[in-house]
Amino acid sequence: MRKKIVTPRKFVKPPYSLLIEKKRDGSEFTEDEIRFLVDSVLDQEIPDYQLASLLMSIFFVGMSAQETAIFAEEMMLSGEVIDLTAIARPKIEKYSTGGVGDKTTLVLCPLAAACGVVMPNINGSDEEFLISTRDKLSAIPGMKTSMSMERFVSQLQDVGCAIVGQPDDIAPVDAILYNLRQKTGTIPSIPLITGSVLSRKLAAGAESLVVDVKWGNGSFIKDVEQAKVLARSITRVGRSMKRRCVALVTDMNQPLGDTVGTSLELLEAVQLLKGEGPDDLKELVLKLGMEIVRLSGVAGSTLSAKQTVQRHLEDGSALQKFREMIQAQGGNPAFIDDPSLLPKAKHVRKLPAPKRGYVHTINAGMIARGVQILATDSKGKIDPAVGVSEIKKVGTQMKQGEPLIMIHYNDEERLEPALDYLRSAFRLAPKRPTPPDLVVERVA
C-alpha cells in the first residue's frame, strides 16, 4: 500500500474546513496539501460530508494542470504500482469515457498485442455506459475478469494483453472518490476525471496512454466543447507526468456499431477481429489502433501505422491473440467459431419504421435505456442474451415497416416499457441528413 512520503520541511496539517474554503475561494493547493488530503482519504480520516464539500468546490472552481498532476500522482501512489519494466515491449493503455455500443477495447487489446504492444487494461466503472467491457467478457463461459497482480503481469508477458476490473489495491483513493462523486453529482469534473484516469492507468504500468473522449447523447459528456477540454486536460497533465498521451474526441450521437447488448456486442467484436464488422466501428478501431502503434514506436508514419493495424486485423493474428487472452483468463474461446455457445434470447422482433424517410437523428441514450429495461432484473443482474441489433444509422433511407432495429428479449413484461424508449430514439425526416464525422478532433 501507500508509502508515506516525508517532506524535508515541516508541514502543519490544516483543518479540512480551511482547505475547503481555500479551494472554494479559487486558490491552488500546495503539493503538501494535496498529499495530506490523499492520505486523509486513504486513512478515512476526513469525514464524508467534508470530502463531499471539497469535491463540490473542485467541481465549480477546478484545479490547475500542476495541481491535477500532483493529485493524479498521489492517487497513483495511494496503492500498488505495477512494475512492467521486465517486459521489453512498449506498454500502452487505452481509456474511453464510455458510450453506447462501444466495444473497441475488446478489439484493441488483442490487436495491440498482435502488433507487438503490451496493453495492460484495467477497466474502471467510468469506462462504461450501461454495459461494461467486463460484463461483455463475463458472457464467455468460465471467463474471469479479476486476478492477482502477479498473474496479471505474467499474462501480459505471455499474451501481451489482459482486461480486468480495477483491483482494490490499484489507486484505492480513486475508487473511494469515484464512489462519492457518483453520489454528489461531481462525475463530470474535468480535473477529477483527469486525475482518476491517469492515476489508475499509470498505476497499471502504462508508459503512454491513448484516450477516446466521447461526446453526445450516448455519453455522459453532452457538450463537444467540454469533451475537447477533457481531452486537452488529460494529454496536458499526462505530459507533465512525463507520459505521452494522445486523445481523440469522437461522436456518440448514435450507437457505435450495429449492436447494443452483452453477447451481441461480443460477437460483433469477434466479427471485426475476423476482418469484417460495421464501418463505423472499424473506422474507430483503425484510428485508435494507429495512435497506439505510433505512440509505441512500432510504426513511424501514419501510412505505416495504418498498414500495420490493417494487416493484423486481416491476417488473423489479432483474433488469435483474442483466443489466447480468453484462454489465459479461464474462458472457453470455442464461441468464436460457434456463436451458439453464448446466451441467446428466446424472442426476436423488429421495431418497424413508422413512415418513409431518412433516419435523421438517433438518441443513443434512449436505446441504452430501452436495453437496460429489457436486460436488468429486479436485483440489478444483466441478462447477457438481451439487446438490439441491426441498428439503422443516421442517413439510412427507410420504407414504412422496415426494421429500424431488431430487438432480442426474454421477458414479455419488460418489452412494452422498453419499446417506449426504443421508438422515441429514432427521428425520421424526408431529406437525407449529413452523417456526423466520427472523429471530431485529435489532441496530442
C-alpha positions in Angstrom: 0.0 0.0 0.0 0.9 3.7 0.0 4.3 4.6 1.4 4.2 7.8 3.5 6.4 10.4 1.9 8.3 12.6 4.4 8.8 16.1 3.3 12.1 17.9 4.2 10.3 20.8 5.7 7.7 20.8 8.4 4.1 20.7 7.3 1.4 21.7 9.7 -1.8 19.8 8.9 -4.5 22.4 8.4 -8.2 21.8 9.3 -10.2 20.3 6.5 -12.5 23.3 6.6 -9.7 25.7 5.7 -8.7 23.6 2.7 -12.4 23.5 1.6 -12.6 27.3 1.9 -9.2 27.8 0.1 -10.5 25.9 -2.9 -13.9 27.4 -2.8 -12.3 30.9 -3.0 -10.2 29.9 -6.0 -6.8 29.3 -4.6 -4.4 26.5 -5.5 -3.4 23.7 -3.2 0.3 23.1 -2.5 1.9 19.7 -3.0 1.9 19.1 0.7 -1.8 19.9 1.0 -2.7 17.6 -1.8 -0.6 14.8 -0.3 -2.3 15.4 3.1 -5.8 15.2 1.5 -5.0 12.0 -0.4 -3.6 10.4 2.8 -6.7 11.6 4.7 -9.0 9.9 2.2 -6.9 6.7 2.3 -6.8 6.6 6.1 -10.5 7.5 6.2 -9.8 10.5 8.5 -11.7 13.1 6.5 -15.5 12.9 7.1 -17.6 12.2 4.1 -19.5 15.4 4.4 -16.3 17.5 4.3 -14.9 15.3 1.4 -18.2 15.9 -0.5 -17.8 19.7 0.1 -14.3 19.5 -1.2 -15.3 17.6 -4.3 -18.1 20.2 -5.0 -15.6 23.0 -4.6 -13.3 21.4 -7.1 -16.2 20.8 -9.4 -17.1 24.5 -9.5 -13.6 26.1 -9.2 -11.4 23.5 -10.9 -7.8 22.7 -10.5 -4.7 23.9 -12.4 -2.7 21.5 -14.5 0.0 21.4 -11.9 -2.5 20.7 -9.1 -4.1 17.9 -11.2 -0.8 16.3 -12.0 0.2 16.2 -8.3 -3.2 14.9 -7.4 -3.0 12.2 -10.1 0.4 11.1 -8.9 -0.5 11.0 -5.2 -3.6 8.9 -6.0 -1.5 6.6 -8.2 0.9 6.1 -5.2 -2.0 5.5 -2.8 -1.8 1.8 -3.7 0.3 -0.6 -5.7 2.1 0.5 -8.8 2.6 -2.5 -11.2 6.2 -2.8 -12.4 6.3 -3.9 -16.0 9.9 -3.0 -16.6 10.8 -6.6 -17.1 8.7 -6.7 -20.2 10.8 -5.2 -23.0 7.9 -4.3 -25.4 6.2 -0.9 -25.2 3.3 -0.7 -22.7 0.3 1.4 -23.8 -3.1 1.8 -22.1 -6.4 2.8 -23.7 -9.1 4.8 -21.9 -12.6 5.6 -23.0 -15.2 7.8 -21.4 -17.8 5.2 -22.3 -20.5 5.2 -24.9 -23.5 3.2 -26.2 -22.3 0.2 -28.2 -18.6 0.9 -27.6 -16.8 -2.5 -27.8 -13.5 -1.1 -29.1 -11.5 -2.3 -26.0 -12.4 -5.9 -26.8 -10.8 -5.4 -30.2 -7.9 -3.1 -29.4 -6.4 -5.1 -26.7 -5.6 -8.2 -28.8 -5.0 -6.1 -31.8 -2.3 -4.1 -30.0 -0.7 -7.3 -28.7 -0.6 -8.7 -32.2 1.2 -5.6 -33.3 3.9 -6.1 -30.6 2.4 -3.6 -28.0 1.6 -4.7 -24.4 -1.8 -3.5 -23.3 -2.5 -3.8 -19.5 -6.2 -2.8 -19.5 -7.6 -2.1 -16.0 -11.2 -1.3 -16.8 -12.9 1.2 -14.4 -16.5 2.0 -13.7 -16.1 5.3 -15.6 -15.5 3.5 -18.8 -18.9 2.1 -19.3 -22.4 3.3 -20.4 -24.9 0.7 -19.2 -22.8 -2.4 -20.1 -19.1 -2.6 -19.1 -16.3 -4.4 -21.0 -16.2 -6.8 -18.1 -19.9 -7.6 -18.4 -19.4 -8.4 -22.1 -16.4 -10.7 -21.3 -18.4 -12.4 -18.5 -20.8 -13.8 -21.0 -18.0 -16.1 -22.1 -18.2 -19.4 -20.2 -15.6 -19.6 -17.5 -14.1 -16.1 -18.2 -12.6 -14.3 -15.2 -12.1 -10.6 -15.1 -10.2 -10.4 -11.8 -6.8 -11.9 -11.0 -3.8 -11.3 -8.8 -1.3 -8.7 -9.8 1.4 -11.5 -10.2 -0.9 -13.3 -12.7 -1.8 -10.1 -14.4 1.9 -9.4 -15.1 2.6 -13.0 -16.2 -0.3 -12.8 -18.7 1.0 -9.6 -20.1 4.4 -11.2 -20.6 3.0 -14.3 -22.2 0.0 -13.0 -24.2 0.6 -9.2 -24.4 -2.9 -8.1 -23.2 -5.3 -8.6 -20.3 -8.7 -7.0 -19.4 -9.5 -6.9 -15.7 -11.6 -4.8 -13.3 -9.9 -2.3 -11.0 -8.3 -4.3 -8.1 -8.7 -2.9 -4.6 -5.0 -2.2 -4.3 -4.7 -0.1 -7.5 -5.3 3.6 -6.9 -7.7 2.9 -3.9 -8.2 6.6 -3.3 -9.5 7.0 -6.8 -12.1 4.2 -6.1 -13.2 6.0 -2.9 -13.5 9.3 -4.6 -15.4 7.9 -7.6 -18.0 6.3 -5.3 -18.6 9.6 -3.6 -18.6 11.5 -6.9 -21.4 9.3 -8.1 -23.4 10.4 -5.0 -22.6 14.1 -5.2 -23.1 14.9 -8.9 -19.4 15.6 -9.4 -18.7 12.9 -12.0 -18.3 15.5 -14.9 -15.5 17.5 -13.1 -12.6 17.8 -15.6 -9.7 17.7 -13.1 -11.3 14.9 -11.1 -11.8 12.8 -14.3 -8.2 13.6 -15.4 -6.7 12.6 -12.0 -8.8 9.5 -11.9 -7.9 8.3 -15.4 -4.1 9.0 -15.1 -3.8 7.6 -11.5 -5.4 4.3 -12.5 -3.9 3.8 -15.9 -0.4 4.7 -14.9 -0.6 2.5 -11.8 -1.2 -0.4 -14.2 2.3 0.1 -15.6 1.5 2.0 -18.8 4.2 4.1 -20.3 1.8 6.0 -22.6 -2.0 6.5 -23.0 -4.4 6.7 -25.9 -7.7 8.3 -24.9 -11.2 8.2 -26.6 -13.3 11.1 -25.3 -16.9 10.6 -26.4 -19.5 13.3 -26.6 -23.2 13.3 -27.4 -26.5 11.8 -26.3 -24.9 8.4 -25.9 -22.2 9.6 -23.5 -22.1 11.3 -20.1 -20.4 14.2 -21.8 -23.2 16.0 -23.7 -21.2 19.0 -25.0 -18.5 18.8 -27.6 -16.5 21.7 -26.2 -16.4 20.0 -22.8 -15.1 16.8 -24.4 -12.4 18.8 -26.1 -11.4 20.4 -22.8 -11.2 17.0 -21.1 -9.1 15.6 -24.0 -6.7 18.6 -23.6 -6.6 18.2 -19.9 -5.7 14.5 -19.9 -3.0 15.0 -22.6 -1.5 18.1 -20.9 -1.4 16.6 -17.4 -0.1 13.3 -18.8 2.8 15.2 -20.4 3.6 17.0 -17.1 3.8 13.5 -15.5 6.3 12.6 -18.3 3.9 10.3 -20.1 3.0 10.6 -23.8 -0.8 10.9 -24.4 -2.9 11.2 -27.5 -6.7 11.8 -27.3 -9.4 11.5 -30.0 -12.7 13.3 -29.4 -15.4 11.1 -31.0 -19.1 11.4 -31.8 -21.5 9.4 -29.7 -24.8 10.8 -31.0 -25.7 7.3 -32.3 -24.6 3.8 -31.1 -21.2 2.7 -32.2 -21.5 -0.4 -34.4 -24.7 -2.3 -35.1 -25.4 -3.8 -31.7 -26.1 -2.9 -28.1 -26.1 -5.7 -25.5 -23.7 -8.1 -23.8 -23.4 -11.2 -26.1 -24.4 -9.2 -29.2 -21.5 -6.8 -28.8 -19.1 -9.6 -28.0 -20.0 -11.3 -31.3 -19.7 -8.0 -33.2 -16.2 -7.6 -31.7 -15.3 -11.1 -33.0 -16.7 -10.2 -36.4 -14.3 -7.2 -36.5 -11.4 -9.3 -35.4 -12.2 -11.5 -38.4 -11.8 -8.5 -40.7 -15.5 -7.8 -41.1 -17.9 -5.8 -39.0 -19.7 -2.4 -39.3 -17.9 0.5 -41.0 -18.0 3.0 -38.1 -16.7 0.5 -35.5 -13.9 -0.5 -38.0 -13.0 3.2 -38.6 -12.7 4.0 -34.9 -10.7 0.8 -34.2 -8.3 1.6 -37.0 -7.8 5.2 -35.9 -7.3 4.3 -32.2 -5.1 1.4 -33.2 -3.0 3.7 -35.4 -2.4 6.0 -32.4 -1.4 3.0 -30.3 1.3 1.8 -32.7 2.6 5.2 -33.4 2.8 6.2 -29.8 4.6 2.9 -29.0 7.2 3.4 -31.8 6.1 0.2 -33.6 5.2 2.4 -36.6 6.7 5.7 -37.5 4.4 7.2 -40.1 0.6 7.5 -40.4 0.7 5.2 -43.5 2.9 2.6 -41.8 0.6 2.7 -38.7 -2.5 2.1 -40.8 -0.9 -0.7 -42.8 0.3 -2.4 -39.5 -3.1 -2.3 -37.9 -5.0 -3.4 -41.0 -2.6 -6.3 -41.6 -3.1 -7.7 -38.1 -6.8 -7.4 -38.3 -6.9 -9.2 -41.7 -4.3 -11.9 -41.2 -6.0 -13.4 -38.1 -3.2 -12.6 -35.7 -5.4 -10.2 -33.6 -8.1 -12.9 -33.5 -5.5 -15.4 -32.3 -4.4 -13.0 -29.5 -8.1 -12.7 -28.5 -8.3 -16.5 -28.2 -5.1 -16.6 -26.1 -6.4 -13.8 -23.8 -9.7 -15.6 -23.2 -8.0 -18.9 -22.6 -5.5 -17.3 -20.2 -8.4 -15.8 -18.2 -10.2 -19.1 -17.9 -12.7 -18.7 -20.7 -13.7 -21.0 -23.5 -12.8 -19.4 -26.9 -14.9 -22.0 -28.8 -17.7 -19.4 -29.1 -15.6 -17.6 -31.7 -16.3 -20.4 -34.1 -19.6 -21.4 -32.7 -21.7 -18.4 -31.5 -24.5 -20.7 -30.3 -22.3 -21.3 -27.2 -23.1 -17.8 -26.0 -26.5 -16.9 -24.3 -29.2 -16.3 -26.9 -32.6 -14.6 -26.4 -35.8 -16.6 -26.8 -37.6 -13.9 -28.8 -36.5 -11.5 -31.6 -38.8 -8.9 -33.1 -38.4 -5.9 -35.3 -39.0 -2.2 -34.5 -40.7 -1.1 -37.7 -40.2 2.4 -39.2 -43.5 4.3 -38.7 -43.2 6.1 -42.1 -41.0 6.6 -45.1 -37.9 8.8 -44.8 -34.3 9.0 -43.7 -33.0 8.3 -40.3 -32.4 11.9 -39.2 -31.3 11.6 -35.6 -30.8 8.8 -33.1 -30.8 9.2 -29.3 -28.3 6.6 -28.3 -29.1 7.2 -24.6 -32.7 6.2 -25.2 -31.6 3.0 -26.9 -29.4 2.2 -23.9 -32.3 2.9 -21.5 -34.5 0.5 -23.6 -31.9 -2.2 -23.5 -31.4 -1.6 -19.7 -35.1 -2.2 -19.1 -35.1 -5.4 -21.2 -31.9 -6.8 -19.7 -31.8 -5.9 -16.0 -33.7 -7.9 -13.4 -35.0 -6.7 -10.0 -31.6 -7.5 -8.4 -29.7 -5.5 -11.0 -28.3 -8.5 -12.8 -27.9 -8.1 -16.6 -29.2 -10.8 -18.9 -26.3 -11.3 -21.4 -28.7 -12.6 -24.2 -30.7 -9.4 -24.4 -30.1 -6.3 -26.6 -30.7 -4.8 -30.0 -29.0 -5.5 -33.4 -29.1 -4.3 -37.0 -29.3 -0.7 -35.9 -30.0 1.6 -38.8 -27.6 4.6 -38.8 -28.2 8.3 -39.4 -28.7 8.9 -43.2 -30.2 5.5 -43.9 -33.3 5.6 -46.2 -36.3 3.7 -44.7 -39.5 2.4 -46.1 -42.5 2.2 -43.8 -42.5 -1.0 -41.9 -38.8 -1.8 -42.4 -36.9 -2.6 -39.2 -35.1 0.2 -37.5 -33.6 -2.3 -35.1 -34.1 -5.9 -34.2 -35.0 -6.5 -30.5 -33.7 -9.6 -28.7 -35.5 -10.2 -25.4 -36.6 -12.9 -22.9 -39.3 -11.2 -20.8 -42.5 -10.1 -22.4 -43.5 -7.9 -19.5 -40.5 -5.7 -20.0 -41.0 -5.3 -23.7 -43.6 -2.6 -23.8 -41.9 -0.2 -21.4 -38.6 -0.7 -23.3 -40.4 -0.1 -26.6 -41.4 3.4 -25.4 -37.7 4.3 -25.3 -36.7 2.5 -28.4 -39.4 4.1 -30.5 -38.6 7.5 -29.2 -34.9 7.1 -30.0 -35.4 7.4 -33.8 -36.5 10.5 -35.7 -37.2 10.2 -39.5 -37.2 13.1 -41.9 -37.9 13.5 -45.7 -34.4 14.8 -46.5 -31.2 12.9 -46.1 -29.1 14.4 -43.4 -25.3 14.6 -43.4 -23.9 11.9 -41.1 -21.6 13.4 -38.4 -17.9 12.9 -38.5 -16.9 10.1 -36.2 -13.6 11.7 -35.1 -14.1 15.4 -34.2 -10.6 16.3 -33.1 -7.2 14.8 -32.4 -5.3 16.2 -29.4 -1.6 15.3 -28.9 
